[in-house]
């Protein structure tokens, strides 16, 4: 697997984890955004 493909897969996994946390109420919107390195 190429480096770019690996990094994209890692970003995807982080998003799925953050979204799941937000959806279940474990994370607030700002916390999920912080995990992804974006602003809320």
ZAMARGU-4260 file (C-alpha; in steps of 0.2 Angstrom, whole numbers, plus 5000, padded with zeros to 4 digits):
<rodrens>
0) 5000/5000/5000 | 5007/5017/4995 | 5010/5030/5008 | 4996/5041/5001 | 4983/5027/5002
5) 4988/5023/5019 | 4986/5041/5025 | 4969/5042/5017 | 4964/5026/5025 | 4969/5033/5042
10) 4959/5049/5039 | 4944/5038/5035 | 4946/5028/5051 | 4948/5044/5061 | 4932/5051/5053
15) 4922/5035/5057 | 4928/5035/5075 | 4924/5053/5078 | 4907/5052/5069 | 4902/5037/5079
20) 4907/5046/5095 | 4897/5061/5090 | 4882/5051/5085 | 4881/5041/5101 | 4884/5056/5112
25) 4901/5052/5118 | 4909/5067/5109 | 4903/5085/5107 | 4904/5093/5090 | 4919/5103/5095
30) 4928/5087/5102 | 4925/5077/5086 | 4931/5092/5075 | 4947/5093/5086 | 4951/5075/5083
35) 4950/5077/5064 | 4960/5093/5065 | 4946/5104/5058 | 4936/5118/5065 | 4918/5115/5071
</rodrens>
